[in-house]
Amino acid sequence: MHKPKLKLKLKKKKDTIPNLNPKVKTPKKEKKPISAKKAKIKKIFLITLAIVSATTLTITIFLFFFAFLPSKKLYATINQLKSKKDYYQQVLASKDLAKIKTEIDNLKGEFQNISHQYNQMSIFNSIPFINQYYKDGKQSIKIAKQSLDTSKIVIEAIEPYQDFLGLKGESTNSAKTTEDRINFLTDSIESIVPKLDQIEKNMAEISQSLNQIDPNRYPDQYKGINIKSNLVKAQQTISEIHRLVKEGKPILTKTSWLLGKDSPRKYFLLFQNDAELRPSGGFWTAYGILKVDNGKITPVISSDIYSLDAKLQSTIPAPRPIKAYHINVPYWNIRDMNISPDFPTDAKLFLEHYSKVSKEKFDAIIALDTQVLVDFVKVLGRVGVPGWGNFTPEPDKRCDGCPQIIYQLEYIAGKPRNYIETNRKGFLGPLMHSLLANAMGSPKEKIAPLATAMLNDIHQKHILFYFLDEEIQQAAESANIAGKIEQKLDSNTDYIHLNDANMASAKTNIFIKQKIKHEITTKKGTVEHKISITYNNPTKASNCNLEKGDLCLNAPKYRNWFRLYTPQGSKLIKMTGSEVEPVIYEELDKQVFEGFYGDRYPLYAQSSSIVTIQYTTPIKASSDYKLYLQKQAGTKAVAYQITVNGKRMDKFDWLTDKVIKLPL
């Protein structure tokens, strides 16, 4: 019997093994219901989508009402306030205190409104990262309100004296006589002193609030506006104002004493000729004594410093720097005794030797340079001094455009003559008497500019004070008007003082200009400085042939003794531009790096020289790092550029002592 053939079929796709026994059925795999699985996924997706949508909608609505709308409203308010900037500047320029007070009240209302609107955006305070900027905004509003409050206190303090200060307001009878003006000035200053406590407290709070804003959170620039650098400048400026108010209070309480209201005072005026720069501000060339008795100023003595040296006939061996860098000066004369950059040190030394040649007593030494005289005649106009001629601030071609008063004084003091002229440097007493008399008798509109000029000259160290009364001297040092080298610095504050001295090179400092490139680099917490000082003399040399009789102002070769004062523990790496080996020592609690140029490698007229000093400081890099730049008295503005780890900071003119915050 024929058996049918068994056909085997293999499914290619699944490659399954056939069932060789047809009686045995292969069990089929159970399939999950696809529709149920898809339904579950779809349900989860829809729920998630609903939650996300609801959350997004909720957040959007929340942000719209609590962020977008308040932000938009706030932005409009701020823009409206910014649009009034020119108007507010005009109000300030008007010097109308009543109007200024009104606008301050209006501004306080504006900022109260801004504060209310800003608080409606408090949602940002709960968002990480953004909350830091929100807090900065709150601090900024707080600072603005505190500043307005402080401004109002100042205005209310000076309001009774607005006419005397040349401001618009109700007239007073304060300008009858010089004595009336002195009494009125004394009363006005002493009435302001009690308010300084509140002003100082407010400034401390403003400074503290401003310092809570981290400049590193902000870009260098935004839409052409310097954000970071302006914030740093604001912190430094407010800190400086706070320091001035705090430290100035003790000396202001002595106004009656200073103006001779209780008893006559005598002031020894010491002229530091900054055209011949020396460590304390200038060559000591002339002096005078003025008596101040209840506002009345009387000249007592006026002479030149050489008359004191003629009486002293010093045989004191010259100290090392004089021997090393001066020309043919074996003995230490009074005129060369200001070799310390610390004016109190120089003043004490001067008093020690002055007492040997004069019995004249006085209460204080006031040192001043040519800038003070220039600034006074700029406000007063031409001033005549009996026996000495007329002095003006106008440019004089004979000294390449320097003020006529400077050329005239240098001519009086230094012009070679073929005849003997006694006391040719005794101009200081009569000149200062004429300037002060003109100042106190000037129209009231000149009082404020004169006060501003004098305060600037004190702040920029063109006027220095040394008091024989220890309590008042301490107050002067606290107010930073004594020319004292700063020694009380915290552990995070670095320090630099550059000191130059013209060693017998005519009056060349009239023409010399300086600029400094200061490179700071950090590595593993160590701070390294590289300071490059460029000395530029752009003017043609004078004919300094004494036989020809010309006035020698600009020496063909300039000789400079320079020192850099740094914190104790600083280590010199390298010095270039000095023709002598660096001299390293400690003085005034500072580490000093000293050099000299001028014999082998002088600074020639119409040329430049560069000195570079590279060193490490013991002050460690930190977020609280600060740099204290202490200016030399008698110097002009120095163009200063700092770079930190290759990044340029803002340029500035070094005119005053300056504390710069540099987070490293």
PEQUI-V85570 format. One record per residue. N is the residue number from 1. SS is DSSP state (hx for helix, st for strand, lp for the rest). BURIAL is I if it has 9 or more other ideal C-beta (glycine too) atoms within 8 Angstrom, else O. Layout:
# PEQUI-V85570
n:N ss:SS burial:BURIAL
n:N ss:SS burial:BURIAL
This chain:
# PEQUI-V85570
n:1 ss:lp burial:O
n:2 ss:lp burial:O
n:3 ss:lp burial:O
n:4 ss:lp burial:O
n:5 ss:lp burial:O
n:6 ss:lp burial:O
n:7 ss:lp burial:O
n:8 ss:lp burial:O
n:9 ss:lp burial:O
n:10 ss:lp burial:O
n:11 ss:lp burial:O
n:12 ss:lp burial:O
n:13 ss:lp burial:O
n:14 ss:lp burial:O
n:15 ss:lp burial:O
n:16 ss:lp burial:O
n:17 ss:lp burial:O
n:18 ss:lp burial:O
n:19 ss:lp burial:O
n:20 ss:lp burial:O
n:21 ss:lp burial:O
n:22 ss:lp burial:O
n:23 ss:lp burial:O
n:24 ss:lp burial:O
n:25 ss:lp burial:O
n:26 ss:lp burial:O
n:27 ss:lp burial:O
n:28 ss:lp burial:O
n:29 ss:lp burial:O
n:30 ss:lp burial:O
n:31 ss:lp burial:O
n:32 ss:lp burial:O
n:33 ss:lp burial:O
n:34 ss:hx burial:O
n:35 ss:hx burial:O
n:36 ss:hx burial:O
n:37 ss:hx burial:I
n:38 ss:hx burial:O
n:39 ss:hx burial:O
n:40 ss:hx burial:O
n:41 ss:hx burial:O
n:42 ss:hx burial:O
n:43 ss:hx burial:O
n:44 ss:hx burial:O
n:45 ss:hx burial:O
n:46 ss:hx burial:O
n:47 ss:hx burial:O
n:48 ss:hx burial:O
n:49 ss:hx burial:O
n:50 ss:hx burial:O
n:51 ss:hx burial:O
n:52 ss:hx burial:O
n:53 ss:hx burial:O
n:54 ss:hx burial:O
n:55 ss:hx burial:O
n:56 ss:hx burial:O
n:57 ss:hx burial:O
n:58 ss:hx burial:O
n:59 ss:hx burial:O
n:60 ss:hx burial:O
n:61 ss:hx burial:O
n:62 ss:hx burial:I
n:63 ss:hx burial:I
n:64 ss:hx burial:I
n:65 ss:hx burial:O
n:66 ss:hx burial:I
n:67 ss:hx burial:I
n:68 ss:hx burial:O
n:69 ss:hx burial:I
n:70 ss:hx burial:I
n:71 ss:hx burial:I
n:72 ss:hx burial:O
n:73 ss:hx burial:I
n:74 ss:hx burial:I
n:75 ss:hx burial:O
n:76 ss:hx burial:O
n:77 ss:hx burial:I
n:78 ss:hx burial:I
n:79 ss:hx burial:O
n:80 ss:hx burial:O
n:81 ss:hx burial:I
n:82 ss:hx burial:O
n:83 ss:lp burial:O
n:84 ss:lp burial:O
n:85 ss:hx burial:O
n:86 ss:hx burial:O
n:87 ss:hx burial:O
n:88 ss:hx burial:I
n:89 ss:hx burial:O
n:90 ss:hx burial:O
n:91 ss:hx burial:I
n:92 ss:hx burial:O
n:93 ss:hx burial:O
n:94 ss:hx burial:I
n:95 ss:lp burial:O
n:96 ss:st burial:I
n:97 ss:hx burial:I
n:98 ss:hx burial:O
n:99 ss:hx burial:I
n:100 ss:hx burial:I
n:101 ss:hx burial:I
n:102 ss:hx burial:O
n:103 ss:hx burial:I
n:104 ss:hx burial:I
n:105 ss:hx burial:I
n:106 ss:hx burial:O
n:107 ss:hx burial:I
n:108 ss:hx burial:I
n:109 ss:hx burial:O
n:110 ss:hx burial:I
n:111 ss:hx burial:I
n:112 ss:hx burial:I
n:113 ss:hx burial:I
n:114 ss:hx burial:I
n:115 ss:hx burial:I
n:116 ss:hx burial:O
n:117 ss:hx burial:I
n:118 ss:hx burial:I
n:119 ss:hx burial:O
n:120 ss:lp burial:O
n:121 ss:lp burial:I
n:122 ss:hx burial:O
n:123 ss:hx burial:I
n:124 ss:hx burial:I
n:125 ss:hx burial:O
n:126 ss:hx burial:O
n:127 ss:lp burial:I
n:128 ss:lp burial:O
n:129 ss:lp burial:O
n:130 ss:hx burial:O
n:131 ss:hx burial:I
n:132 ss:hx burial:I
n:133 ss:hx burial:I
n:134 ss:hx burial:I
n:135 ss:hx burial:I
n:136 ss:hx burial:I
n:137 ss:hx burial:I
n:138 ss:hx burial:I
n:139 ss:hx burial:I
n:140 ss:hx burial:I
n:141 ss:hx burial:I
n:142 ss:hx burial:I
n:143 ss:hx burial:I
n:144 ss:hx burial:I
n:145 ss:hx burial:I
n:146 ss:hx burial:I
n:147 ss:hx burial:I
n:148 ss:hx burial:I
n:149 ss:hx burial:I
n:150 ss:hx burial:I
n:151 ss:hx burial:I
n:152 ss:hx burial:I
n:153 ss:hx burial:I
n:154 ss:hx burial:I
n:155 ss:hx burial:I
n:156 ss:hx burial:I
n:157 ss:hx burial:I
n:158 ss:hx burial:I
n:159 ss:hx burial:I
n:160 ss:hx burial:O
n:161 ss:hx burial:I
n:162 ss:lp burial:I
n:163 ss:lp burial:I
n:164 ss:lp burial:I
n:165 ss:lp burial:I
n:166 ss:lp burial:I
n:167 ss:lp burial:I
n:168 ss:st burial:O
n:169 ss:lp burial:I
n:170 ss:lp burial:O
n:171 ss:lp burial:O
n:172 ss:lp burial:I
n:173 ss:lp burial:O
n:174 ss:lp burial:I
n:175 ss:lp burial:O
n:176 ss:lp burial:O
n:177 ss:lp burial:O
n:178 ss:hx burial:I
n:179 ss:hx burial:I
n:180 ss:hx burial:I
n:181 ss:hx burial:I
n:182 ss:hx burial:I
n:183 ss:hx burial:I
n:184 ss:hx burial:I
n:185 ss:hx burial:I
n:186 ss:hx burial:I
n:187 ss:hx burial:O
n:188 ss:hx burial:I
n:189 ss:hx burial:I
n:190 ss:hx burial:I
n:191 ss:hx burial:I
n:192 ss:hx burial:I
n:193 ss:hx burial:I
n:194 ss:hx burial:O
n:195 ss:hx burial:I
n:196 ss:hx burial:I
n:197 ss:hx burial:O
n:198 ss:hx burial:O
n:199 ss:hx burial:I
n:200 ss:hx burial:I
n:201 ss:hx burial:O
n:202 ss:hx burial:I
n:203 ss:hx burial:I
n:204 ss:hx burial:I
n:205 ss:hx burial:I
n:206 ss:hx burial:I
n:207 ss:hx burial:I
n:208 ss:hx burial:O
n:209 ss:hx burial:I
n:210 ss:hx burial:I
n:211 ss:hx burial:O
n:212 ss:lp burial:I
n:213 ss:lp burial:I
n:214 ss:lp burial:O
n:215 ss:hx burial:I
n:216 ss:hx burial:O
n:217 ss:hx burial:O
n:218 ss:lp burial:O
n:219 ss:lp burial:O
n:220 ss:lp burial:O
n:221 ss:st burial:O
n:222 ss:st burial:O
n:223 ss:lp burial:O
n:224 ss:lp burial:O
n:225 ss:st burial:O
n:226 ss:st burial:O
n:227 ss:hx burial:I
n:228 ss:hx burial:I
n:229 ss:hx burial:I
n:230 ss:hx burial:I
n:231 ss:hx burial:I
n:232 ss:hx burial:I
n:233 ss:hx burial:I
n:234 ss:hx burial:I
n:235 ss:hx burial:I
n:236 ss:hx burial:I
n:237 ss:hx burial:O
n:238 ss:hx burial:I
n:239 ss:hx burial:I
n:240 ss:hx burial:I
n:241 ss:hx burial:I
n:242 ss:hx burial:I
n:243 ss:hx burial:I
n:244 ss:hx burial:I
n:245 ss:hx burial:I
n:246 ss:hx burial:I
n:247 ss:hx burial:I
n:248 ss:hx burial:I
n:249 ss:hx burial:I
n:250 ss:hx burial:I
n:251 ss:hx burial:I
n:252 ss:hx burial:I
n:253 ss:lp burial:I
n:254 ss:lp burial:I
n:255 ss:hx burial:I
n:256 ss:hx burial:I
n:257 ss:hx burial:I
n:258 ss:hx burial:O
n:259 ss:lp burial:I
n:260 ss:lp burial:I
n:261 ss:lp burial:I
n:262 ss:lp burial:O
n:263 ss:lp burial:O
n:264 ss:lp burial:O
n:265 ss:st burial:I
n:266 ss:st burial:I
n:267 ss:st burial:I
n:268 ss:st burial:I
n:269 ss:st burial:I
n:270 ss:st burial:I
n:271 ss:st burial:I
n:272 ss:st burial:I
n:273 ss:st burial:I
n:274 ss:hx burial:I
n:275 ss:hx burial:I
n:276 ss:hx burial:I
n:277 ss:lp burial:I
n:278 ss:lp burial:I
n:279 ss:lp burial:I
n:280 ss:lp burial:I
n:281 ss:lp burial:I
n:282 ss:lp burial:I
n:283 ss:st burial:I
n:284 ss:st burial:I
n:285 ss:st burial:I
n:286 ss:st burial:I
n:287 ss:st burial:I
n:288 ss:st burial:I
n:289 ss:st burial:I
n:290 ss:st burial:I
n:291 ss:st burial:I
n:292 ss:st burial:I
n:293 ss:st burial:I
n:294 ss:lp burial:I
n:295 ss:lp burial:I
n:296 ss:st burial:O
n:297 ss:st burial:I
n:298 ss:st burial:O
n:299 ss:st burial:I
n:300 ss:st burial:I
n:301 ss:st burial:I
n:302 ss:st burial:I
n:303 ss:st burial:I
n:304 ss:st burial:I
n:305 ss:hx burial:I
n:306 ss:hx burial:O
n:307 ss:hx burial:I
n:308 ss:hx burial:I
n:309 ss:hx burial:I
n:310 ss:hx burial:O
n:311 ss:hx burial:O
n:312 ss:hx burial:I
n:313 ss:lp burial:O
n:314 ss:lp burial:I
n:315 ss:lp burial:O
n:316 ss:lp burial:O
n:317 ss:st burial:O
n:318 ss:lp burial:I
n:319 ss:lp burial:O
n:320 ss:hx burial:O
n:321 ss:hx burial:I
n:322 ss:hx burial:I
n:323 ss:hx burial:I
n:324 ss:hx burial:O
n:325 ss:hx burial:I
n:326 ss:lp burial:I
n:327 ss:lp burial:O
n:328 ss:lp burial:O
n:329 ss:lp burial:I
n:330 ss:lp burial:O
n:331 ss:st burial:I
n:332 ss:lp burial:I
n:333 ss:lp burial:I
n:334 ss:hx burial:I
n:335 ss:hx burial:I
n:336 ss:hx burial:I
n:337 ss:lp burial:I
n:338 ss:lp burial:I
n:339 ss:lp burial:I
n:340 ss:lp burial:I
n:341 ss:lp burial:I
n:342 ss:lp burial:I
n:343 ss:hx burial:I
n:344 ss:hx burial:I
n:345 ss:hx burial:I
n:346 ss:hx burial:I
n:347 ss:hx burial:I
n:348 ss:hx burial:O
n:349 ss:hx burial:I
n:350 ss:hx burial:I
n:351 ss:hx burial:I
n:352 ss:hx burial:O
n:353 ss:hx burial:I
n:354 ss:hx burial:I
n:355 ss:lp burial:O
n:356 ss:lp burial:O
n:357 ss:lp burial:O
n:358 ss:lp burial:O
n:359 ss:lp burial:O
n:360 ss:lp burial:O
n:361 ss:lp burial:O
n:362 ss:lp burial:I
n:363 ss:lp burial:O
n:364 ss:st burial:I
n:365 ss:st burial:I
n:366 ss:st burial:I
n:367 ss:st burial:I
n:368 ss:st burial:I
n:369 ss:lp burial:I
n:370 ss:hx burial:I
n:371 ss:hx burial:I
n:372 ss:hx burial:I
n:373 ss:hx burial:I
n:374 ss:hx burial:I
n:375 ss:hx burial:I
n:376 ss:hx burial:I
n:377 ss:hx burial:I
n:378 ss:hx burial:O
n:379 ss:hx burial:I
n:380 ss:hx burial:I
n:381 ss:lp burial:O
n:382 ss:lp burial:O
n:383 ss:st burial:I
n:384 ss:st burial:O
n:385 ss:st burial:I
n:386 ss:lp burial:O
n:387 ss:lp burial:O
n:388 ss:lp burial:O
n:389 ss:st burial:O
n:390 ss:st burial:O
n:391 ss:st burial:I
n:392 ss:lp burial:I
n:393 ss:lp burial:O
n:394 ss:lp burial:O
n:395 ss:st burial:O
n:396 ss:st burial:I
n:397 ss:hx burial:O
n:398 ss:hx burial:O
n:399 ss:hx burial:I
n:400 ss:lp burial:I
n:401 ss:lp burial:O
n:402 ss:st burial:I
n:403 ss:st burial:I
n:404 ss:hx burial:I
n:405 ss:hx burial:I
n:406 ss:hx burial:I
n:407 ss:hx burial:I
n:408 ss:hx burial:I
n:409 ss:hx burial:I
n:410 ss:hx burial:I
n:411 ss:hx burial:I
n:412 ss:hx burial:I
n:413 ss:hx burial:I
n:414 ss:hx burial:I
n:415 ss:lp burial:I
n:416 ss:lp burial:O
n:417 ss:lp burial:O
n:418 ss:lp burial:O
n:419 ss:lp burial:O
n:420 ss:lp burial:O
n:421 ss:lp burial:O
n:422 ss:lp burial:O
n:423 ss:lp burial:I
n:424 ss:lp burial:O
n:425 ss:lp burial:I
n:426 ss:lp burial:I
n:427 ss:hx burial:I
n:428 ss:hx burial:I
n:429 ss:hx burial:I
n:430 ss:hx burial:I
n:431 ss:hx burial:I
n:432 ss:hx burial:I
n:433 ss:hx burial:I
n:434 ss:hx burial:I
n:435 ss:hx burial:I
n:436 ss:hx burial:I
n:437 ss:hx burial:I
n:438 ss:hx burial:I
n:439 ss:hx burial:I
n:440 ss:hx burial:I
n:441 ss:lp burial:O
n:442 ss:lp burial:I
n:443 ss:lp burial:O
n:444 ss:hx burial:I
n:445 ss:hx burial:O
n:446 ss:hx burial:I
n:447 ss:hx burial:I
n:448 ss:hx burial:I
n:449 ss:hx burial:I
n:450 ss:hx burial:I
n:451 ss:hx burial:I
n:452 ss:hx burial:O
n:453 ss:hx burial:I
n:454 ss:hx burial:I
n:455 ss:hx burial:O
n:456 ss:hx burial:I
n:457 ss:hx burial:I
n:458 ss:hx burial:I
n:459 ss:hx burial:O
n:460 ss:lp burial:I
n:461 ss:lp burial:I
n:462 ss:lp burial:I
n:463 ss:st burial:I
n:464 ss:st burial:I
n:465 ss:st burial:I
n:466 ss:st burial:I
n:467 ss:st burial:I
n:468 ss:lp burial:O
n:469 ss:lp burial:O
n:470 ss:hx burial:O
n:471 ss:hx burial:O
n:472 ss:hx burial:I
n:473 ss:hx burial:I
n:474 ss:hx burial:I
n:475 ss:hx burial:I
n:476 ss:hx burial:I
n:477 ss:hx burial:I
n:478 ss:hx burial:I
n:479 ss:lp burial:I
n:480 ss:lp burial:I
n:481 ss:lp burial:I
n:482 ss:lp burial:I
n:483 ss:lp burial:I
n:484 ss:lp burial:I
n:485 ss:lp burial:I
n:486 ss:lp burial:I
n:487 ss:lp burial:O
n:488 ss:lp burial:O
n:489 ss:lp burial:O
n:490 ss:lp burial:O
n:491 ss:lp burial:O
n:492 ss:lp burial:O
n:493 ss:st burial:I
n:494 ss:st burial:I
n:495 ss:st burial:I
n:496 ss:st burial:I
n:497 ss:st burial:I
n:498 ss:st burial:I
n:499 ss:st burial:I
n:500 ss:st burial:I
n:501 ss:st burial:I
n:502 ss:st burial:I
n:503 ss:lp burial:I
n:504 ss:lp burial:O
n:505 ss:lp burial:I
n:506 ss:st burial:I
n:507 ss:lp burial:I
n:508 ss:hx burial:I
n:509 ss:hx burial:I
n:510 ss:hx burial:I
n:511 ss:lp burial:I
n:512 ss:st burial:I
n:513 ss:st burial:I
n:514 ss:st burial:I
n:515 ss:st burial:I
n:516 ss:st burial:I
n:517 ss:st burial:I
n:518 ss:st burial:I
n:519 ss:st burial:I
n:520 ss:st burial:I
n:521 ss:st burial:I
n:522 ss:st burial:I
n:523 ss:st burial:O
n:524 ss:lp burial:O
n:525 ss:lp burial:O
n:526 ss:st burial:I
n:527 ss:st burial:I
n:528 ss:st burial:I
n:529 ss:st burial:I
n:530 ss:st burial:I
n:531 ss:st burial:I
n:532 ss:st burial:I
n:533 ss:st burial:I
n:534 ss:st burial:I
n:535 ss:st burial:I
n:536 ss:st burial:I
n:537 ss:st burial:I
n:538 ss:lp burial:O
n:539 ss:lp burial:I
n:540 ss:lp burial:O
n:541 ss:lp burial:I
n:542 ss:lp burial:I
n:543 ss:lp burial:O
n:544 ss:lp burial:I
n:545 ss:lp burial:O
n:546 ss:lp burial:O
n:547 ss:lp burial:O
n:548 ss:lp burial:O
n:549 ss:lp burial:O
n:550 ss:lp burial:I
n:551 ss:lp burial:I
n:552 ss:lp burial:I
n:553 ss:lp burial:I
n:554 ss:st burial:I
n:555 ss:lp burial:I
n:556 ss:lp burial:O
n:557 ss:st burial:I
n:558 ss:st burial:I
n:559 ss:lp burial:I
n:560 ss:st burial:I
n:561 ss:st burial:I
n:562 ss:st burial:I
n:563 ss:st burial:I
n:564 ss:st burial:I
n:565 ss:st burial:I
n:566 ss:st burial:I
n:567 ss:st burial:I
n:568 ss:lp burial:O
n:569 ss:lp burial:O
n:570 ss:lp burial:I
n:571 ss:st burial:O
n:572 ss:st burial:I
n:573 ss:st burial:O
n:574 ss:st burial:O
n:575 ss:st burial:I
n:576 ss:st burial:O
n:577 ss:lp burial:I
n:578 ss:lp burial:I
n:579 ss:lp burial:O
n:580 ss:lp burial:O
n:581 ss:lp burial:O
n:582 ss:lp burial:I
n:583 ss:st burial:I
n:584 ss:st burial:O
n:585 ss:st burial:O
n:586 ss:st burial:O
n:587 ss:st burial:O
n:588 ss:lp burial:I
n:589 ss:lp burial:O
n:590 ss:st burial:I
n:591 ss:st burial:I
n:592 ss:st burial:I
n:593 ss:st burial:I
n:594 ss:st burial:I
n:595 ss:st burial:I
n:596 ss:st burial:I
n:597 ss:st burial:I
n:598 ss:lp burial:I
n:599 ss:lp burial:O
n:600 ss:lp burial:O
n:601 ss:lp burial:O
n:602 ss:lp burial:I
n:603 ss:st burial:I
n:604 ss:st burial:I
n:605 ss:lp burial:I
n:606 ss:lp burial:O
n:607 ss:st burial:O
n:608 ss:st burial:O
n:609 ss:st burial:I
n:610 ss:st burial:I
n:611 ss:st burial:I
n:612 ss:st burial:I
n:613 ss:st burial:I
n:614 ss:st burial:I
n:615 ss:st burial:I
n:616 ss:st burial:I
n:617 ss:st burial:I
n:618 ss:lp burial:O
n:619 ss:lp burial:I
n:620 ss:lp burial:O
n:621 ss:lp burial:O
n:622 ss:lp burial:O
n:623 ss:lp burial:O
n:624 ss:lp burial:O
n:625 ss:lp burial:I
n:626 ss:st burial:I
n:627 ss:st burial:I
n:628 ss:st burial:I
n:629 ss:st burial:I
n:630 ss:lp burial:I
n:631 ss:lp burial:I
n:632 ss:lp burial:I
n:633 ss:lp burial:I
n:634 ss:lp burial:I
n:635 ss:lp burial:I
n:636 ss:lp burial:O
n:637 ss:lp burial:O
n:638 ss:st burial:I
n:639 ss:st burial:I
n:640 ss:st burial:I
n:641 ss:st burial:I
n:642 ss:st burial:I
n:643 ss:st burial:I
n:644 ss:st burial:I
n:645 ss:lp burial:O
n:646 ss:lp burial:O
n:647 ss:st burial:O
n:648 ss:st burial:O
n:649 ss:lp burial:I
n:650 ss:lp burial:O
n:651 ss:lp burial:O
n:652 ss:st burial:O
n:653 ss:st burial:O
n:654 ss:st burial:I
n:655 ss:lp burial:O
n:656 ss:lp burial:O
n:657 ss:lp burial:I
n:658 ss:st burial:I
n:659 ss:st burial:I
n:660 ss:st burial:I
n:661 ss:st burial:I
n:662 ss:lp burial:I
n:663 ss:lp burial:I
n:664 ss:lp burial:I
